[in-house]
Each structure stands twice: as structure tokens, then as C-alpha cells.
Amino acid sequence: MFEFDQYLGFLAFIIILLIGFWVMLFLTAIIPYWIGGAVKEMMDERKEKKRLEKEKA
């Protein structure tokens, strides 16, 4: 029915498909979460800096 070369090609296709799926999941889920956390931290630092400047004045 299938020759060994076709079986290897099918396995390669499935592996590449799964790798693409997990990369897509990583890019659409983890990267925005990471960027959002970095932005929130940056805003908190600016707020803290303004608060400290207000206390000195």
C-alpha cells in the first residue's frame, strides 16, 4: 500500500505541521502577554518616578 519513502514523507509533513502549530500558538499567546507585562511594568515605573519627584518638591 505505502512504500517506506511515502511513510517518511508523511511523518515529515506531520512533524512540520505540529511544529508550525506550536510556533503559532506561542506567537499568538505568549508574546502579547510578555509585551503587555513589559508595558505595564514601564508604566508603573513612570508612575513611581513621578510620585518620588512630587514628594521631593
Jmol script that loads the backbone (N, CA, C; Angstrom):
load data "model"
ATOM      1  N   MET A   1       0.828  -1.190   0.000  1.00  0.00           N
ATOM      2  CA  MET A   1       0.000   0.000   0.000  1.00  0.00           C
ATOM      3  C   MET A   1       0.877   1.261   0.000  1.00  0.00           C
ATOM      4  N   PHE A   2       1.656   1.482   1.076  1.00  0.00           N
ATOM      5  CA  PHE A   2       2.585   2.611   1.128  1.00  0.00           C
ATOM      6  C   PHE A   2       4.005   2.089   1.102  1.00  0.00           C
ATOM      7  N   GLU A   3       4.854   2.823   0.427  1.00  0.00           N
ATOM      8  CA  GLU A   3       6.264   2.489   0.467  1.00  0.00           C
ATOM      9  C   GLU A   3       6.915   3.268   1.605  1.00  0.00           C
ATOM     10  N   PHE A   4       8.102   2.842   1.985  1.00  0.00           N
ATOM     11  CA  PHE A   4       8.778   3.447   3.132  1.00  0.00           C
ATOM     12  C   PHE A   4       9.039   4.934   2.910  1.00  0.00           C
ATOM     13  N   ASP A   5       9.360   5.353   1.682  1.00  0.00           N
ATOM     14  CA  ASP A   5       9.616   6.767   1.389  1.00  0.00           C
ATOM     15  C   ASP A   5       8.362   7.604   1.601  1.00  0.00           C
ATOM     16  N   GLN A   6       7.228   7.078   1.212  1.00  0.00           N
ATOM     17  CA  GLN A   6       5.979   7.811   1.416  1.00  0.00           C
ATOM     18  C   GLN A   6       5.678   7.954   2.907  1.00  0.00           C
ATOM     19  N   TYR A   7       5.974   6.908   3.662  1.00  0.00           N
ATOM     20  CA  TYR A   7       5.758   6.943   5.105  1.00  0.00           C
ATOM     21  C   TYR A   7       6.637   8.017   5.745  1.00  0.00           C
ATOM     22  N   LEU A   8       7.900   8.105   5.332  1.00  0.00           N
ATOM     23  CA  LEU A   8       8.797   9.136   5.863  1.00  0.00           C
ATOM     24  C   LEU A   8       8.320  10.536   5.467  1.00  0.00           C
ATOM     25  N   GLY A   9       7.848  10.682   4.266  1.00  0.00           N
ATOM     26  CA  GLY A   9       7.320  11.967   3.833  1.00  0.00           C
ATOM     27  C   GLY A   9       6.109  12.375   4.640  1.00  0.00           C
ATOM     28  N   PHE A  10       5.226  11.411   4.910  1.00  0.00           N
ATOM     29  CA  PHE A  10       4.049  11.691   5.731  1.00  0.00           C
ATOM     30  C   PHE A  10       4.456  12.102   7.145  1.00  0.00           C
ATOM     31  N   LEU A  11       5.417  11.387   7.727  1.00  0.00           N
ATOM     32  CA  LEU A  11       5.892  11.742   9.058  1.00  0.00           C
ATOM     33  C   LEU A  11       6.530  13.131   9.075  1.00  0.00           C
ATOM     34  N   ALA A  12       7.316  13.445   8.066  1.00  0.00           N
ATOM     35  CA  ALA A  12       7.932  14.772   7.988  1.00  0.00           C
ATOM     36  C   ALA A  12       6.857  15.844   7.890  1.00  0.00           C
ATOM     37  N   PHE A  13       5.828  15.611   7.088  1.00  0.00           N
ATOM     38  CA  PHE A  13       4.735  16.561   6.950  1.00  0.00           C
ATOM     39  C   PHE A  13       4.026  16.778   8.281  1.00  0.00           C
ATOM     40  N   ILE A  14       3.721  15.700   8.989  1.00  0.00           N
ATOM     41  CA  ILE A  14       3.034  15.807  10.277  1.00  0.00           C
ATOM     42  C   ILE A  14       3.900  16.548  11.292  1.00  0.00           C
ATOM     43  N   ILE A  15       5.195  16.243  11.330  1.00  0.00           N
ATOM     44  CA  ILE A  15       6.096  16.910  12.279  1.00  0.00           C
ATOM     45  C   ILE A  15       6.182  18.401  11.979  1.00  0.00           C
ATOM     46  N   ILE A  16       6.337  18.774  10.711  1.00  0.00           N
ATOM     47  CA  ILE A  16       6.405  20.188  10.328  1.00  0.00           C
ATOM     48  C   ILE A  16       5.092  20.885  10.655  1.00  0.00           C
ATOM     49  N   LEU A  17       3.967  20.225  10.422  1.00  0.00           N
ATOM     50  CA  LEU A  17       2.659  20.790  10.744  1.00  0.00           C
ATOM     51  C   LEU A  17       2.531  21.047  12.243  1.00  0.00           C
ATOM     52  N   LEU A  18       2.949  20.094  13.061  1.00  0.00           N
ATOM     53  CA  LEU A  18       2.860  20.260  14.512  1.00  0.00           C
ATOM     54  C   LEU A  18       3.798  21.348  15.018  1.00  0.00           C
ATOM     55  N   ILE A  19       5.000  21.421  14.458  1.00  0.00           N
ATOM     56  CA  ILE A  19       5.930  22.480  14.849  1.00  0.00           C
ATOM     57  C   ILE A  19       5.330  23.842  14.501  1.00  0.00           C
ATOM     58  N   GLY A  20       4.743  23.958  13.319  1.00  0.00           N
ATOM     59  CA  GLY A  20       4.093  25.211  12.930  1.00  0.00           C
ATOM     60  C   GLY A  20       2.950  25.569  13.850  1.00  0.00           C
ATOM     61  N   PHE A  21       2.175  24.586  14.260  1.00  0.00           N
ATOM     62  CA  PHE A  21       1.060  24.837  15.169  1.00  0.00           C
ATOM     63  C   PHE A  21       1.552  25.391  16.496  1.00  0.00           C
ATOM     64  N   TRP A  22       2.582  24.768  17.070  1.00  0.00           N
ATOM     65  CA  TRP A  22       3.062  25.218  18.368  1.00  0.00           C
ATOM     66  C   TRP A  22       3.754  26.578  18.277  1.00  0.00           C
ATOM     67  N   VAL A  23       4.443  26.850  17.178  1.00  0.00           N
ATOM     68  CA  VAL A  23       5.041  28.178  16.993  1.00  0.00           C
ATOM     69  C   VAL A  23       3.943  29.227  16.879  1.00  0.00           C
ATOM     70  N   MET A  24       2.883  28.932  16.131  1.00  0.00           N
ATOM     71  CA  MET A  24       1.770  29.865  16.006  1.00  0.00           C
ATOM     72  C   MET A  24       1.121  30.102  17.370  1.00  0.00           C
ATOM     73  N   LEU A  25       0.926  29.048  18.138  1.00  0.00           N
ATOM     74  CA  LEU A  25       0.350  29.184  19.473  1.00  0.00           C
ATOM     75  C   LEU A  25       1.240  30.056  20.355  1.00  0.00           C
ATOM     76  N   PHE A  26       2.537  29.847  20.287  1.00  0.00           N
ATOM     77  CA  PHE A  26       3.477  30.656  21.067  1.00  0.00           C
ATOM     78  C   PHE A  26       3.388  32.123  20.665  1.00  0.00           C
ATOM     79  N   LEU A  27       3.393  32.387  19.364  1.00  0.00           N
ATOM     80  CA  LEU A  27       3.400  33.775  18.895  1.00  0.00           C
ATOM     81  C   LEU A  27       2.094  34.496  19.199  1.00  0.00           C
ATOM     82  N   THR A  28       0.975  33.785  19.187  1.00  0.00           N
ATOM     83  CA  THR A  28      -0.311  34.444  19.403  1.00  0.00           C
ATOM     84  C   THR A  28      -0.719  34.493  20.865  1.00  0.00           C
ATOM     85  N   ALA A  29      -0.066  33.738  21.742  1.00  0.00           N
ATOM     86  CA  ALA A  29      -0.478  33.706  23.141  1.00  0.00           C
ATOM     87  C   ALA A  29       0.585  34.280  24.070  1.00  0.00           C
ATOM     88  N   ILE A  30       1.808  33.838  23.944  1.00  0.00           N
ATOM     89  CA  ILE A  30       2.830  34.189  24.923  1.00  0.00           C
ATOM     90  C   ILE A  30       3.462  35.544  24.628  1.00  0.00           C
ATOM     91  N   ILE A  31       3.723  35.833  23.373  1.00  0.00           N
ATOM     92  CA  ILE A  31       4.377  37.101  23.024  1.00  0.00           C
ATOM     93  C   ILE A  31       3.516  38.315  23.421  1.00  0.00           C
ATOM     94  N   PRO A  32       2.209  38.369  23.105  1.00  0.00           N
ATOM     95  CA  PRO A  32       1.415  39.522  23.557  1.00  0.00           C
ATOM     96  C   PRO A  32       1.363  39.638  25.084  1.00  0.00           C
ATOM     97  N   TYR A  33       1.323  38.519  25.790  1.00  0.00           N
ATOM     98  CA  TYR A  33       1.334  38.537  27.256  1.00  0.00           C
ATOM     99  C   TYR A  33       2.643  39.142  27.763  1.00  0.00           C
ATOM    100  N   TRP A  34       3.739  38.784  27.136  1.00  0.00           N
ATOM    101  CA  TRP A  34       5.057  39.279  27.509  1.00  0.00           C
ATOM    102  C   TRP A  34       5.140  40.793  27.254  1.00  0.00           C
ATOM    103  N   ILE A  35       4.682  41.228  26.075  1.00  0.00           N
ATOM    104  CA  ILE A  35       4.719  42.653  25.733  1.00  0.00           C
ATOM    105  C   ILE A  35       3.815  43.439  26.678  1.00  0.00           C
ATOM    106  N   GLY A  36       2.621  42.909  26.964  1.00  0.00           N
ATOM    107  CA  GLY A  36       1.703  43.588  27.882  1.00  0.00           C
ATOM    108  C   GLY A  36       2.301  43.746  29.267  1.00  0.00           C
ATOM    109  N   GLY A  37       2.978  42.726  29.760  1.00  0.00           N
ATOM    110  CA  GLY A  37       3.623  42.822  31.068  1.00  0.00           C
ATOM    111  C   GLY A  37       4.744  43.852  31.071  1.00  0.00           C
ATOM    112  N   ALA A  38       5.509  43.916  29.997  1.00  0.00           N
ATOM    113  CA  ALA A  38       6.596  44.890  29.905  1.00  0.00           C
ATOM    114  C   ALA A  38       6.043  46.312  29.876  1.00  0.00           C
ATOM    115  N   VAL A  39       4.943  46.529  29.151  1.00  0.00           N
ATOM    116  CA  VAL A  39       4.330  47.860  29.090  1.00  0.00           C
ATOM    117  C   VAL A  39       3.789  48.250  30.457  1.00  0.00           C
ATOM    118  N   LYS A  40       3.126  47.318  31.134  1.00  0.00           N
ATOM    119  CA  LYS A  40       2.584  47.601  32.473  1.00  0.00           C
ATOM    120  C   LYS A  40       3.707  47.952  33.442  1.00  0.00           C
ATOM    121  N   GLU A  41       4.800  47.211  33.400  1.00  0.00           N
ATOM    122  CA  GLU A  41       5.936  47.490  34.275  1.00  0.00           C
ATOM    123  C   GLU A  41       6.529  48.862  33.984  1.00  0.00           C
ATOM    124  N   MET A  42       6.633  49.215  32.701  1.00  0.00           N
ATOM    125  CA  MET A  42       7.166  50.521  32.323  1.00  0.00           C
ATOM    126  C   MET A  42       6.262  51.646  32.838  1.00  0.00           C
ATOM    127  N   MET A  43       4.952  51.459  32.724  1.00  0.00           N
ATOM    128  CA  MET A  43       4.024  52.481  33.216  1.00  0.00           C
ATOM    129  C   MET A  43       4.105  52.604  34.741  1.00  0.00           C
ATOM    130  N   ASP A  44       4.236  51.490  35.443  1.00  0.00           N
ATOM    131  CA  ASP A  44       4.377  51.533  36.902  1.00  0.00           C
ATOM    132  C   ASP A  44       5.650  52.264  37.313  1.00  0.00           C
ATOM    133  N   GLU A  45       6.741  52.044  36.580  1.00  0.00           N
ATOM    134  CA  GLU A  45       7.994  52.732  36.886  1.00  0.00           C
ATOM    135  C   GLU A  45       7.850  54.240  36.674  1.00  0.00           C
ATOM    136  N   ARG A  46       7.181  54.649  35.594  1.00  0.00           N
ATOM    137  CA  ARG A  46       6.966  56.085  35.356  1.00  0.00           C
ATOM    138  C   ARG A  46       6.110  56.699  36.458  1.00  0.00           C
ATOM    139  N   LYS A  47       5.061  55.969  36.875  1.00  0.00           N
ATOM    140  CA  LYS A  47       4.188  56.459  37.935  1.00  0.00           C
ATOM    141  C   LYS A  47       4.974  56.616  39.238  1.00  0.00           C
ATOM    142  N   GLU A  48       5.827  55.646  39.541  1.00  0.00           N
ATOM    143  CA  GLU A  48       6.640  55.705  40.763  1.00  0.00           C
ATOM    144  C   GLU A  48       7.629  56.865  40.695  1.00  0.00           C
ATOM    145  N   LYS A  49       8.217  57.087  39.517  1.00  0.00           N
ATOM    146  CA  LYS A  49       9.161  58.191  39.345  1.00  0.00           C
ATOM    147  C   LYS A  49       8.460  59.531  39.558  1.00  0.00           C
ATOM    148  N   LYS A  50       7.256  59.694  39.002  1.00  0.00           N
ATOM    149  CA  LYS A  50       6.504  60.934  39.191  1.00  0.00           C
ATOM    150  C   LYS A  50       6.134  61.131  40.663  1.00  0.00           C
ATOM    151  N   ARG A  51       5.775  60.033  41.337  1.00  0.00           N
ATOM    152  CA  ARG A  51       5.420  60.136  42.751  1.00  0.00           C
ATOM    153  C   ARG A  51       6.615  60.575  43.592  1.00  0.00           C
ATOM    154  N   LEU A  52       7.803  60.026  43.290  1.00  0.00           N
ATOM    155  CA  LEU A  52       9.002  60.407  44.024  1.00  0.00           C
ATOM    156  C   LEU A  52       9.379  61.872  43.764  1.00  0.00           C
ATOM    157  N   GLU A  53       9.219  62.327  42.505  1.00  0.00           N
ATOM    158  CA  GLU A  53       9.511  63.726  42.193  1.00  0.00           C
ATOM    159  C   GLU A  53       8.539  64.652  42.901  1.00  0.00           C
ATOM    160  N   LYS A  54       7.283  64.243  43.026  1.00  0.00           N
ATOM    161  CA  LYS A  54       6.276  65.043  43.709  1.00  0.00           C
ATOM    162  C   LYS A  54       6.585  65.148  45.209  1.00  0.00           C
ATOM    163  N   GLU A  55       7.104  64.058  45.807  1.00  0.00           N
ATOM    164  CA  GLU A  55       7.447  64.075  47.232  1.00  0.00           C
ATOM    165  C   GLU A  55       8.638  64.980  47.514  1.00  0.00           C
ATOM    166  N   LYS A  56       9.594  65.044  46.565  1.00  0.00           N
ATOM    167  CA  LYS A  56      10.759  65.895  46.762  1.00  0.00           C
ATOM    168  C   LYS A  56      10.399  67.360  46.672  1.00  0.00           C
ATOM    169  N   ALA A  57       9.437  67.696  45.844  1.00  0.00           N
ATOM    170  CA  ALA A  57       9.088  69.118  45.618  1.00  0.00           C
ATOM    171  C   ALA A  57       8.249  69.683  46.737  1.00  0.00           C
TER     172      ALA A  57
END
end "model"
wireframe off; spacefill off
backbone 0.3
color backbone group
